[in-house]
Amino acid sequence: MTVRRHVLMTADTVGGVWTYSLELARALSDAGTRVSLATMGGAVSDDQRESAAAIPGLTLYESLYRLEWMDDSWGDVDDAGEWLLSLADDLQPDVIHLNGYAHGSLHWNRPVLVVAHSCVFSWWQAVLGTRPAPKWDQYRRRVKAGLLGANRVVAISHVMADSLGTHYEYPNATVVHNGRSNQEYQSASKEPLVLTSGRAWDEAKNIRVLDEIADSLSWPVYVAGETQHPQGGTAVLKHSRPLGRLSPGNVKQWFARASIYALPARYEPFGLSVLEAALSGCALVVGDIPSLRELWAGAAVFVSPSNPDELRTAIADVIAAPELRTSLSRRAQVRALEYNTQKMVKKYLETYTALEHGRAAGMEESAQCVL
């Protein structure tokens, strides 16, 4: 394989950014782009390390620095910045691809892309209906500085792009929807079960409401994902069946088996798990929020995240109607094919090329000024 470009990319180990990063890195590798992946947020698990090792041209650089949305993190964020700058000096990548905000304001000697996956202020507004407490003002300042410091900003949905304008006065984000390979997901013989996945402690995922109504459904509800919060505390599931954190292979098996995928989310800027469920032929019952409407209108049943009775009725109706389930499954699969890896990587490669050309033009202009 001829390597045409080298990208230094950041990723956290806690949520969907990890899945996104590996999916993109795999596609970039196929296109001749080498990726150095710098991790933060917590220890890399054995499953994660194994998945990364399977991607040609991907090199993992691990750290335990806390992320900018975590409590009392700014010392770690600053130390992580020094570490990233040192990595960039050693590795000499062509492009810096940041899947966080604050480090966009560092003095990089190469073009910088910031990708907006989510943020505290949009999370707070969607989940709690208020502005974050004053202690988050520094977060807002650092995020805004990172956005302004980047050469290009990408958002994973139009709703997320709008949030950057609303909360940080940044109106110029380009939208690139996430993608997943349909070859990775199969629809097996469907079983009478409801599946959800995600961090059970995250109020944005709203798994608590699904657990609340699980015992009133005729099918069991299974929850794939962690129950322990990375900063302490554990979510207790009373009526659903916790599966814990599963390997990628096991998650795919559960998607293949599940007839219904339910995620009554209050906040989900994209929702990779919904895409994976759709590729696996699940009928979708999801939160009626703008981002999921953007992606799945006409291909899912939407319910108010704050109305358990509406969620119960919607799932019960889908359970009771095999023809409806089949129709929802087919519509979701067709829609899911629009969010494919090939389309995603093509847009990122175009972005990298534009950034490199912009840098080359800037260097040429500087040289002319010197002369």
Short mmCIF file of the C-alpha atoms (twelve columns), coordinates in Angstrom:
data_MODEL
# 
_entry.id   MODEL 
# 
loop_
_atom_site.group_PDB 
_atom_site.id 
_atom_site.type_symbol 
_atom_site.label_atom_id 
_atom_site.label_alt_id 
_atom_site.label_comp_id 
_atom_site.label_asym_id 
_atom_site.label_seq_id 
_atom_site.Cartn_x 
_atom_site.Cartn_y 
_atom_site.Cartn_z 
_atom_site.pdbx_PDB_model_num 
ATOM 1   C CA . MET A 1   0.000   0.000   0.000  1 
ATOM 2   C CA . THR A 2   1.309   3.424   -0.961 1 
ATOM 3   C CA . VAL A 3   0.966   5.895   1.899  1 
ATOM 4   C CA . ARG A 4   -0.170  9.260   0.552  1 
ATOM 5   C CA . ARG A 5   -0.894  11.064  3.807  1 
ATOM 6   C CA . HIS A 6   -0.336  10.809  7.562  1 
ATOM 7   C CA . VAL A 7   -3.027  11.989  9.986  1 
ATOM 8   C CA . LEU A 8   -2.620  12.459  13.731 1 
ATOM 9   C CA . MET A 9   -6.096  11.871  15.177 1 
ATOM 10  C CA . THR A 10  -7.363  12.097  18.747 1 
ATOM 11  C CA . ALA A 11  -10.017 9.838   20.256 1 
ATOM 12  C CA . ASP A 12  -11.539 9.175   23.630 1 
ATOM 13  C CA . THR A 13  -12.078 5.679   24.936 1 
ATOM 14  C CA . VAL A 14  -15.421 6.344   26.634 1 
ATOM 15  C CA . GLY A 15  -18.092 6.562   23.939 1 
ATOM 16  C CA . GLY A 16  -18.977 6.549   20.271 1 
ATOM 17  C CA . VAL A 17  -15.985 8.649   19.225 1 
ATOM 18  C CA . TRP A 18  -13.874 5.518   19.566 1 
ATOM 19  C CA . THR A 19  -16.142 3.594   17.153 1 
ATOM 20  C CA . TYR A 20  -16.172 6.517   14.727 1 
ATOM 21  C CA . SER A 21  -12.377 6.861   14.869 1 
ATOM 22  C CA . LEU A 22  -11.703 3.206   14.081 1 
ATOM 23  C CA . GLU A 23  -14.282 3.134   11.284 1 
ATOM 24  C CA . LEU A 24  -12.728 6.208   9.702  1 
ATOM 25  C CA . ALA A 25  -9.156  4.984   10.275 1 
ATOM 26  C CA . ARG A 26  -9.943  1.683   8.585  1 
ATOM 27  C CA . ALA A 27  -11.371 3.439   5.536  1 
ATOM 28  C CA . LEU A 28  -8.497  5.928   5.459  1 
ATOM 29  C CA . SER A 29  -6.023  3.048   5.528  1 
ATOM 30  C CA . ASP A 30  -7.733  1.498   2.513  1 
ATOM 31  C CA . ALA A 31  -7.314  4.862   0.766  1 
ATOM 32  C CA . GLY A 32  -3.591  5.058   1.525  1 
ATOM 33  C CA . THR A 33  -3.729  7.337   4.569  1 
ATOM 34  C CA . ARG A 34  -1.812  6.364   7.693  1 
ATOM 35  C CA . VAL A 35  -3.374  7.230   11.058 1 
ATOM 36  C CA . SER A 36  -1.685  7.782   14.406 1 
ATOM 37  C CA . LEU A 37  -4.440  7.609   17.029 1 
ATOM 38  C CA . ALA A 38  -3.834  9.398   20.338 1 
ATOM 39  C CA . THR A 39  -6.266  8.273   23.036 1 
ATOM 40  C CA . MET A 40  -7.478  10.064  26.160 1 
ATOM 41  C CA . GLY A 41  -10.257 9.694   28.697 1 
ATOM 42  C CA . GLY A 42  -9.311  6.350   30.221 1 
ATOM 43  C CA . ALA A 43  -7.477  3.111   29.685 1 
ATOM 44  C CA . VAL A 44  -7.786  1.359   26.339 1 
ATOM 45  C CA . SER A 45  -9.500  -2.000  26.845 1 
ATOM 46  C CA . ASP A 46  -8.144  -5.254  25.447 1 
ATOM 47  C CA . ASP A 47  -11.030 -5.383  22.958 1 
ATOM 48  C CA . GLN A 48  -10.316 -1.840  21.807 1 
ATOM 49  C CA . ARG A 49  -6.615  -2.535  21.442 1 
ATOM 50  C CA . GLU A 50  -7.331  -5.680  19.462 1 
ATOM 51  C CA . SER A 51  -9.681  -3.801  17.122 1 
ATOM 52  C CA . ALA A 52  -7.089  -1.079  16.565 1 
ATOM 53  C CA . ALA A 53  -4.332  -3.609  15.881 1 
ATOM 54  C CA . ALA A 54  -6.396  -5.118  13.061 1 
ATOM 55  C CA . ILE A 55  -6.250  -1.878  11.029 1 
ATOM 56  C CA . PRO A 56  -3.219  -1.625  8.716  1 
ATOM 57  C CA . GLY A 57  -1.254  1.577   9.138  1 
ATOM 58  C CA . LEU A 58  -2.910  2.505   12.450 1 
ATOM 59  C CA . THR A 59  -0.595  3.198   15.378 1 
ATOM 60  C CA . LEU A 60  -2.037  3.654   18.855 1 
ATOM 61  C CA . TYR A 61  -0.625  6.188   21.333 1 
ATOM 62  C CA . GLU A 62  -2.304  5.785   24.702 1 
ATOM 63  C CA . SER A 63  -2.752  8.174   27.615 1 
ATOM 64  C CA . LEU A 64  -4.968  8.540   30.668 1 
ATOM 65  C CA . TYR A 65  -5.545  12.297  30.439 1 
ATOM 66  C CA . ARG A 66  -9.033  13.331  31.406 1 
ATOM 67  C CA . LEU A 67  -11.344 14.832  28.811 1 
ATOM 68  C CA . GLU A 68  -12.500 18.438  28.698 1 
ATOM 69  C CA . TRP A 69  -16.084 17.551  29.743 1 
ATOM 70  C CA . MET A 70  -14.930 15.761  32.880 1 
ATOM 71  C CA . ASP A 71  -14.809 17.436  36.300 1 
ATOM 72  C CA . ASP A 72  -11.588 19.269  37.236 1 
ATOM 73  C CA . SER A 73  -10.000 18.304  33.930 1 
ATOM 74  C CA . TRP A 74  -8.178  21.429  32.767 1 
ATOM 75  C CA . GLY A 75  -4.812  20.460  34.183 1 
ATOM 76  C CA . ASP A 76  -5.059  17.177  32.294 1 
ATOM 77  C CA . VAL A 77  -6.315  18.927  29.148 1 
ATOM 78  C CA . ASP A 78  -3.285  21.244  29.184 1 
ATOM 79  C CA . ASP A 79  -0.877  18.359  29.814 1 
ATOM 80  C CA . ALA A 80  -2.536  16.412  27.018 1 
ATOM 81  C CA . GLY A 81  -1.982  19.398  24.738 1 
ATOM 82  C CA . GLU A 82  1.746   19.354  25.433 1 
ATOM 83  C CA . TRP A 83  1.784   15.614  24.794 1 
ATOM 84  C CA . LEU A 84  -0.050  16.025  21.481 1 
ATOM 85  C CA . LEU A 85  2.283   18.789  20.327 1 
ATOM 86  C CA . SER A 86  5.238   16.572  21.172 1 
ATOM 87  C CA . LEU A 87  3.701   13.712  19.215 1 
ATOM 88  C CA . ALA A 88  3.163   16.012  16.246 1 
ATOM 89  C CA . ASP A 89  6.805   17.127  16.374 1 
ATOM 90  C CA . ASP A 90  7.989   13.522  16.467 1 
ATOM 91  C CA . LEU A 91  5.572   12.082  13.897 1 
ATOM 92  C CA . GLN A 92  5.373   15.034  11.477 1 
ATOM 93  C CA . PRO A 93  1.823   14.289  10.279 1 
ATOM 94  C CA . ASP A 94  0.285   16.111  7.339  1 
ATOM 95  C CA . VAL A 95  -3.002  16.892  9.134  1 
ATOM 96  C CA . ILE A 96  -4.188  17.124  12.743 1 
ATOM 97  C CA . HIS A 97  -7.686  15.660  13.217 1 
ATOM 98  C CA . LEU A 98  -9.087  16.543  16.650 1 
ATOM 99  C CA . ASN A 99  -12.198 14.820  17.972 1 
ATOM 100 C CA . GLY A 100 -12.394 17.329  20.816 1 
ATOM 101 C CA . TYR A 101 -12.381 21.109  20.990 1 
ATOM 102 C CA . ALA A 102 -9.888  22.703  23.361 1 
ATOM 103 C CA . HIS A 103 -6.726  21.558  21.593 1 
ATOM 104 C CA . GLY A 104 -7.773  23.354  18.417 1 
ATOM 105 C CA . SER A 105 -6.341  26.538  19.935 1 
ATOM 106 C CA . LEU A 106 -2.803  25.131  20.270 1 
ATOM 107 C CA . HIS A 107 0.005   26.439  18.071 1 
ATOM 108 C CA . TRP A 108 0.148   23.625  15.550 1 
ATOM 109 C CA . ASN A 109 2.587   23.872  12.683 1 
ATOM 110 C CA . ARG A 110 0.225   22.035  10.354 1 
ATOM 111 C CA . PRO A 111 -3.459  22.241  9.323  1 
ATOM 112 C CA . VAL A 112 -6.035  21.402  11.994 1 
ATOM 113 C CA . LEU A 113 -9.496  19.900  11.673 1 
ATOM 114 C CA . VAL A 114 -11.886 19.873  14.665 1 
ATOM 115 C CA . VAL A 115 -14.851 17.496  14.540 1 
ATOM 116 C CA . ALA A 116 -17.865 18.285  16.727 1 
ATOM 117 C CA . HIS A 117 -19.474 15.112  18.067 1 
ATOM 118 C CA . SER A 118 -21.318 16.579  21.066 1 
ATOM 119 C CA . CYS A 119 -20.793 19.228  23.734 1 
ATOM 120 C CA . VAL A 120 -21.699 20.031  27.313 1 
ATOM 121 C CA . PHE A 121 -23.826 23.083  26.510 1 
ATOM 122 C CA . SER A 122 -26.048 21.366  23.929 1 
ATOM 123 C CA . TRP A 123 -26.267 18.289  26.195 1 
ATOM 124 C CA . TRP A 124 -27.325 20.443  29.138 1 
ATOM 125 C CA . GLN A 125 -29.968 22.267  27.134 1 
ATOM 126 C CA . ALA A 126 -31.445 19.085  25.677 1 
ATOM 127 C CA . VAL A 127 -31.354 16.989  28.841 1 
ATOM 128 C CA . LEU A 128 -31.914 19.513  31.624 1 
ATOM 129 C CA . GLY A 129 -33.507 22.396  29.728 1 
ATOM 130 C CA . THR A 130 -31.162 25.009  31.186 1 
ATOM 131 C CA . ARG A 131 -27.792 26.628  30.709 1 
ATOM 132 C CA . PRO A 132 -24.900 24.943  32.554 1 
ATOM 133 C CA . ALA A 133 -23.788 26.322  35.904 1 
ATOM 134 C CA . PRO A 134 -21.138 29.098  35.938 1 
ATOM 135 C CA . LYS A 135 -18.418 26.541  36.649 1 
ATOM 136 C CA . TRP A 136 -18.760 25.512  32.975 1 
ATOM 137 C CA . ASP A 137 -17.942 29.000  31.673 1 
ATOM 138 C CA . GLN A 138 -14.302 28.054  31.268 1 
ATOM 139 C CA . TYR A 139 -15.396 25.037  29.219 1 
ATOM 140 C CA . ARG A 140 -17.355 27.339  26.914 1 
ATOM 141 C CA . ARG A 141 -14.383 29.690  26.514 1 
ATOM 142 C CA . ARG A 142 -12.016 26.839  25.769 1 
ATOM 143 C CA . VAL A 143 -14.394 25.219  23.276 1 
ATOM 144 C CA . LYS A 144 -14.950 28.514  21.475 1 
ATOM 145 C CA . ALA A 145 -11.188 29.148  21.304 1 
ATOM 146 C CA . GLY A 146 -10.638 25.649  19.927 1 
ATOM 147 C CA . LEU A 147 -13.256 26.144  17.224 1 
ATOM 148 C CA . LEU A 148 -11.800 29.497  16.211 1 
ATOM 149 C CA . GLY A 149 -8.269  28.105  16.248 1 
ATOM 150 C CA . ALA A 150 -9.029  25.279  13.822 1 
ATOM 151 C CA . ASN A 151 -8.591  25.623  10.077 1 
ATOM 152 C CA . ARG A 152 -11.818 23.693  9.493  1 
ATOM 153 C CA . VAL A 153 -14.686 22.464  11.683 1 
ATOM 154 C CA . VAL A 154 -16.897 19.492  10.830 1 
ATOM 155 C CA . ALA A 155 -20.119 18.570  12.641 1 
ATOM 156 C CA . ILE A 156 -21.649 15.093  12.488 1 
ATOM 157 C CA . SER A 157 -25.202 16.383  11.882 1 
ATOM 158 C CA . HIS A 158 -26.930 19.615  10.939 1 
ATOM 159 C CA . VAL A 159 -28.372 19.789  14.447 1 
ATOM 160 C CA . MET A 160 -24.874 19.601  15.934 1 
ATOM 161 C CA . ALA A 161 -23.675 22.279  13.514 1 
ATOM 162 C CA . ASP A 162 -26.515 24.551  14.594 1 
ATOM 163 C CA . SER A 163 -25.573 23.957  18.239 1 
ATOM 164 C CA . LEU A 164 -22.087 25.318  17.603 1 
ATOM 165 C CA . GLY A 165 -23.634 28.538  16.366 1 
ATOM 166 C CA . THR A 166 -26.108 28.740  19.230 1 
ATOM 167 C CA . HIS A 167 -23.721 28.071  22.094 1 
ATOM 168 C CA . TYR A 168 -20.304 29.190  20.795 1 
ATOM 169 C CA . GLU A 169 -21.092 31.685  18.025 1 
ATOM 170 C CA . TYR A 170 -19.470 29.421  15.446 1 
ATOM 171 C CA . PRO A 171 -21.734 29.295  12.345 1 
ATOM 172 C CA . ASN A 172 -19.374 27.820  9.757  1 
ATOM 173 C CA . ALA A 173 -19.217 24.075  10.464 1 
ATOM 174 C CA . THR A 174 -19.384 21.675  7.542  1 
ATOM 175 C CA . VAL A 175 -21.688 18.680  8.036  1 
ATOM 176 C CA . VAL A 176 -20.339 15.183  7.416  1 
ATOM 177 C CA . HIS A 177 -22.655 12.439  8.614  1 
ATOM 178 C CA . ASN A 178 -21.060 9.444   10.280 1 
ATOM 179 C CA . GLY A 179 -20.962 6.170   8.397  1 
ATOM 180 C CA . ARG A 180 -20.766 2.447   9.047  1 
ATOM 181 C CA . SER A 181 -19.984 -0.425  6.706  1 
ATOM 182 C CA . ASN A 182 -23.046 -2.513  5.927  1 
ATOM 183 C CA . GLN A 183 -20.748 -5.530  5.510  1 
ATOM 184 C CA . GLU A 184 -20.103 -5.492  9.254  1 
ATOM 185 C CA . TYR A 185 -23.769 -6.070  10.193 1 
ATOM 186 C CA . GLN A 186 -26.119 -8.898  9.361  1 
ATOM 187 C CA . SER A 187 -29.808 -9.500  9.989  1 
ATOM 188 C CA . ALA A 188 -30.209 -12.985 11.466 1 
ATOM 189 C CA . SER A 189 -33.433 -14.777 12.321 1 
ATOM 190 C CA . LYS A 190 -35.118 -12.193 14.511 1 
ATOM 191 C CA . GLU A 191 -36.099 -13.078 18.064 1 
ATOM 192 C CA . PRO A 192 -38.859 -11.642 20.277 1 
ATOM 193 C CA . LEU A 193 -36.713 -9.194  22.204 1 
ATOM 194 C CA . VAL A 194 -36.108 -5.452  22.514 1 
ATOM 195 C CA . LEU A 195 -32.537 -4.193  22.599 1 
ATOM 196 C CA . THR A 196 -30.969 -0.915  23.564 1 
ATOM 197 C CA . SER A 197 -27.326 0.021   23.955 1 
ATOM 198 C CA . GLY A 198 -25.311 2.815   25.467 1 
ATOM 199 C CA . ARG A 199 -24.089 4.066   28.803 1 
ATOM 200 C CA . ALA A 200 -26.930 3.314   31.188 1 
ATOM 201 C CA . TRP A 201 -25.842 6.151   33.491 1 
ATOM 202 C CA . ASP A 202 -26.055 8.796   30.764 1 
ATOM 203 C CA . GLU A 203 -29.250 10.833  31.143 1 
ATOM 204 C CA . ALA A 204 -28.997 11.717  27.457 1 
ATOM 205 C CA . LYS A 205 -29.507 8.088   26.418 1 
ATOM 206 C CA . ASN A 206 -32.572 7.961   28.709 1 
ATOM 207 C CA . ILE A 207 -32.274 4.214   29.205 1 
ATOM 208 C CA . ARG A 208 -33.788 4.679   32.651 1 
ATOM 209 C CA . VAL A 209 -37.206 5.376   31.091 1 
ATOM 210 C CA . LEU A 210 -36.996 2.232   28.972 1 
ATOM 211 C CA . ASP A 211 -36.064 0.235   32.075 1 
ATOM 212 C CA . GLU A 212 -39.038 1.755   33.886 1 
ATOM 213 C CA . ILE A 213 -41.537 0.309   31.418 1 
ATOM 214 C CA . ALA A 214 -39.696 -2.918  30.563 1 
ATOM 215 C CA . ASP A 215 -41.690 -5.152  32.903 1 
ATOM 216 C CA . SER A 216 -44.967 -4.096  31.251 1 
ATOM 217 C CA . LEU A 217 -43.907 -5.371  27.821 1 
ATOM 218 C CA . SER A 218 -44.518 -8.894  26.553 1 
ATOM 219 C CA . TRP A 219 -40.955 -9.128  25.262 1 
ATOM 220 C CA . PRO A 220 -37.818 -8.820  27.399 1 
ATOM 221 C CA . VAL A 221 -35.657 -5.696  27.158 1 
ATOM 222 C CA . TYR A 222 -31.869 -6.117  27.048 1 
ATOM 223 C CA . VAL A 223 -29.369 -3.336  27.720 1 
ATOM 224 C CA . ALA A 224 -25.883 -3.533  26.213 1 
ATOM 225 C CA . GLY A 225 -23.439 -1.091  27.754 1 
ATOM 226 C CA . GLU A 226 -21.714 0.055   30.875 1 
ATOM 227 C CA . THR A 227 -23.617 0.810   34.051 1 
ATOM 228 C CA . GLN A 228 -20.647 2.258   35.949 1 
ATOM 229 C CA . HIS A 229 -19.941 5.966   35.496 1 
ATOM 230 C CA . PRO A 230 -16.248 6.718   34.762 1 
ATOM 231 C CA . GLN A 231 -16.246 9.317   37.546 1 
ATOM 232 C CA . GLY A 232 -18.031 7.094   40.076 1 
ATOM 233 C CA . GLY A 233 -21.531 5.757   40.655 1 
ATOM 234 C CA . THR A 234 -23.520 2.966   39.046 1 
ATOM 235 C CA . ALA A 235 -26.832 2.949   37.188 1 
ATOM 236 C CA . VAL A 236 -29.260 0.369   38.589 1 
ATOM 237 C CA . LEU A 237 -31.502 -1.415  36.079 1 
ATOM 238 C CA . LYS A 238 -34.592 -2.891  37.769 1 
ATOM 239 C CA . HIS A 239 -36.764 -4.326  35.006 1 
ATOM 240 C CA . SER A 240 -34.495 -4.797  31.976 1 
ATOM 241 C CA . ARG A 241 -31.706 -7.318  31.556 1 
ATOM 242 C CA . PRO A 242 -28.210 -5.792  31.649 1 
ATOM 243 C CA . LEU A 243 -25.627 -7.309  29.334 1 
ATOM 244 C CA . GLY A 244 -22.748 -5.105  30.460 1 
ATOM 245 C CA . ARG A 245 -20.018 -3.932  28.143 1 
ATOM 246 C CA . LEU A 246 -19.814 -6.309  25.195 1 
ATOM 247 C CA . SER A 247 -17.098 -6.943  22.649 1 
ATOM 248 C CA . PRO A 248 -17.797 -5.528  19.172 1 
ATOM 249 C CA . GLY A 249 -18.525 -9.031  17.906 1 
ATOM 250 C CA . ASN A 250 -21.048 -9.727  20.657 1 
ATOM 251 C CA . VAL A 251 -22.775 -6.406  20.102 1 
ATOM 252 C CA . LYS A 252 -23.244 -7.263  16.436 1 
ATOM 253 C CA . GLN A 253 -24.749 -10.628 17.385 1 
ATOM 254 C CA . TRP A 254 -27.296 -8.939  19.625 1 
ATOM 255 C CA . PHE A 255 -28.196 -6.439  16.914 1 
ATOM 256 C CA . ALA A 256 -28.688 -9.344  14.507 1 
ATOM 257 C CA . ARG A 257 -31.028 -11.128 16.953 1 
ATOM 258 C CA . ALA A 258 -33.109 -8.175  18.142 1 
ATOM 259 C CA . SER A 259 -36.433 -7.471  16.457 1 
ATOM 260 C CA . ILE A 260 -36.750 -3.974  17.942 1 
ATOM 261 C CA . TYR A 261 -34.125 -1.417  18.847 1 
ATOM 262 C CA . ALA A 262 -35.354 1.233   21.275 1 
ATOM 263 C CA . LEU A 263 -33.505 4.402   22.233 1 
ATOM 264 C CA . PRO A 264 -35.752 7.097   23.764 1 
ATOM 265 C CA . ALA A 265 -32.839 9.537   23.746 1 
ATOM 266 C CA . ARG A 266 -33.086 13.094  25.004 1 
ATOM 267 C CA . TYR A 267 -29.822 14.019  23.304 1 
ATOM 268 C CA . GLU A 268 -28.043 12.187  20.500 1 
ATOM 269 C CA . PRO A 269 -26.173 14.345  17.963 1 
ATOM 270 C CA . PHE A 270 -25.898 11.373  15.606 1 
ATOM 271 C CA . GLY A 271 -26.450 7.980   17.233 1 
ATOM 272 C CA . LEU A 272 -24.123 5.326   15.851 1 
ATOM 273 C CA . SER A 273 -25.980 2.608   17.741 1 
ATOM 274 C CA . VAL A 274 -29.197 3.481   15.892 1 
ATOM 275 C CA . LEU A 275 -27.369 3.201   12.582 1 
ATOM 276 C CA . GLU A 276 -25.888 -0.159  13.574 1 
ATOM 277 C CA . ALA A 277 -29.307 -1.442  14.629 1 
ATOM 278 C CA . ALA A 278 -30.836 -0.280  11.339 1 
ATOM 279 C CA . LEU A 279 -28.118 -2.027  9.328  1 
ATOM 280 C CA . SER A 280 -28.949 -5.169  11.315 1 
ATOM 281 C CA . GLY A 281 -32.619 -5.071  10.356 1 
ATOM 282 C CA . CYS A 282 -34.086 -3.880  13.652 1 
ATOM 283 C CA . ALA A 283 -37.327 -1.924  13.748 1 
ATOM 284 C CA . LEU A 284 -36.503 1.436   15.336 1 
ATOM 285 C CA . VAL A 285 -38.323 3.163   18.205 1 
ATOM 286 C CA . VAL A 286 -36.391 6.323   19.072 1 
ATOM 287 C CA . GLY A 287 -36.651 9.647   20.865 1 
ATOM 288 C CA . ASP A 288 -38.457 12.420  19.031 1 
ATOM 289 C CA . ILE A 289 -35.563 14.874  18.965 1 
ATOM 290 C CA . PRO A 290 -34.342 17.032  16.047 1 
ATOM 291 C CA . SER A 291 -31.153 15.084  15.287 1 
ATOM 292 C CA . LEU A 292 -32.876 11.701  15.094 1 
ATOM 293 C CA . ARG A 293 -35.636 13.285  12.994 1 
ATOM 294 C CA . GLU A 294 -32.935 14.626  10.684 1 
ATOM 295 C CA . LEU A 295 -31.517 11.151  10.153 1 
ATOM 296 C CA . TRP A 296 -34.472 8.764   10.479 1 
ATOM 297 C CA . ALA A 297 -37.680 10.610  9.527  1 
ATOM 298 C CA . GLY A 298 -39.918 8.117   7.698  1 
ATOM 299 C CA . ALA A 299 -37.834 5.144   8.855  1 
ATOM 300 C CA . ALA A 300 -38.573 4.939   12.604 1 
ATOM 301 C CA . VAL A 301 -41.274 5.336   15.234 1 
ATOM 302 C CA . PHE A 302 -40.679 8.505   17.272 1 
ATOM 303 C CA . VAL A 303 -41.696 8.916   20.900 1 
ATOM 304 C CA . SER A 304 -41.452 11.707  23.429 1 
ATOM 305 C CA . PRO A 305 -38.399 11.017  25.624 1 
ATOM 306 C CA . SER A 306 -40.273 12.319  28.661 1 
ATOM 307 C CA . ASN A 307 -43.397 10.188  28.243 1 
ATOM 308 C CA . PRO A 308 -43.006 6.574   29.483 1 
ATOM 309 C CA . ASP A 309 -46.586 5.717   28.533 1 
ATOM 310 C CA . GLU A 310 -45.992 6.798   24.948 1 
ATOM 311 C CA . LEU A 311 -42.828 4.693   24.815 1 
ATOM 312 C CA . ARG A 312 -44.665 1.672   26.256 1 
ATOM 313 C CA . THR A 313 -47.512 2.006   23.757 1 
ATOM 314 C CA . ALA A 314 -45.210 2.468   20.785 1 
ATOM 315 C CA . ILE A 315 -43.104 -0.605  21.565 1 
ATOM 316 C CA . ALA A 316 -46.197 -2.696  22.378 1 
ATOM 317 C CA . ASP A 317 -47.757 -1.690  19.046 1 
ATOM 318 C CA . VAL A 318 -44.650 -2.752  17.130 1 
ATOM 319 C CA . ILE A 319 -44.514 -6.042  19.050 1 
ATOM 320 C CA . ALA A 320 -48.169 -6.732  18.203 1 
ATOM 321 C CA . ALA A 321 -47.868 -5.992  14.468 1 
ATOM 322 C CA . PRO A 322 -45.452 -8.229  12.504 1 
ATOM 323 C CA . GLU A 323 -46.187 -6.420  9.240  1 
ATOM 324 C CA . LEU A 324 -45.353 -3.070  10.834 1 
ATOM 325 C CA . ARG A 325 -42.110 -4.512  12.205 1 
ATOM 326 C CA . THR A 326 -41.147 -5.798  8.779  1 
ATOM 327 C CA . SER A 327 -41.942 -2.454  7.162  1 
ATOM 328 C CA . LEU A 328 -39.966 -0.510  9.773  1 
ATOM 329 C CA . SER A 329 -37.027 -2.892  9.439  1 
ATOM 330 C CA . ARG A 330 -36.880 -2.500  5.653  1 
ATOM 331 C CA . ARG A 331 -37.215 1.285   5.765  1 
ATOM 332 C CA . ALA A 332 -34.494 1.543   8.398  1 
ATOM 333 C CA . GLN A 333 -32.116 -0.654  6.398  1 
ATOM 334 C CA . VAL A 334 -32.648 1.371   3.233  1 
ATOM 335 C CA . ARG A 335 -32.040 4.626   5.090  1 
ATOM 336 C CA . ALA A 336 -28.980 3.218   6.860  1 
ATOM 337 C CA . LEU A 337 -27.278 2.537   3.536  1 
ATOM 338 C CA . GLU A 338 -27.187 6.295   2.951  1 
ATOM 339 C CA . TYR A 339 -24.862 6.671   5.961  1 
ATOM 340 C CA . ASN A 340 -22.041 4.573   4.602  1 
ATOM 341 C CA . THR A 341 -18.320 4.586   5.231  1 
ATOM 342 C CA . GLN A 342 -17.405 5.284   1.611  1 
ATOM 343 C CA . LYS A 343 -19.357 8.530   1.556  1 
ATOM 344 C CA . MET A 344 -17.925 9.579   4.929  1 
ATOM 345 C CA . VAL A 345 -14.283 8.894   4.068  1 
ATOM 346 C CA . LYS A 346 -14.606 10.608  0.681  1 
ATOM 347 C CA . LYS A 347 -15.661 13.825  2.409  1 
ATOM 348 C CA . TYR A 348 -12.873 13.627  4.962  1 
ATOM 349 C CA . LEU A 349 -10.272 13.014  2.270  1 
ATOM 350 C CA . GLU A 350 -11.575 16.051  0.385  1 
ATOM 351 C CA . THR A 351 -11.329 18.069  3.604  1 
ATOM 352 C CA . TYR A 352 -7.764  16.932  4.285  1 
ATOM 353 C CA . THR A 353 -6.764  17.821  0.723  1 
ATOM 354 C CA . ALA A 354 -8.303  21.274  1.021  1 
ATOM 355 C CA . LEU A 355 -6.482  21.840  4.314  1 
ATOM 356 C CA . GLU A 356 -3.151  20.775  2.821  1 
ATOM 357 C CA . HIS A 357 -3.643  22.993  -0.226 1 
ATOM 358 C CA . GLY A 358 -4.521  25.885  2.047  1 
ATOM 359 C CA . ARG A 359 -1.365  25.354  4.056  1 
ATOM 360 C CA . ALA A 360 0.757   25.100  0.908  1 
ATOM 361 C CA . ALA A 361 -0.735  28.335  -0.404 1 
ATOM 362 C CA . GLY A 362 -0.054  30.045  2.920  1 
ATOM 363 C CA . MET A 363 3.564   28.862  2.955  1 
ATOM 364 C CA . GLU A 364 4.065   30.069  -0.612 1 
ATOM 365 C CA . GLU A 365 2.607   33.477  0.267  1 
ATOM 366 C CA . SER A 366 4.907   33.714  3.315  1 
ATOM 367 C CA . ALA A 367 7.917   32.847  1.207  1 
ATOM 368 C CA . GLN A 368 7.020   35.570  -1.301 1 
ATOM 369 C CA . CYS A 369 6.708   38.087  1.513  1 
ATOM 370 C CA . VAL A 370 10.189  37.164  2.729  1 
ATOM 371 C CA . LEU A 371 11.630  37.523  -0.739 1 
# 
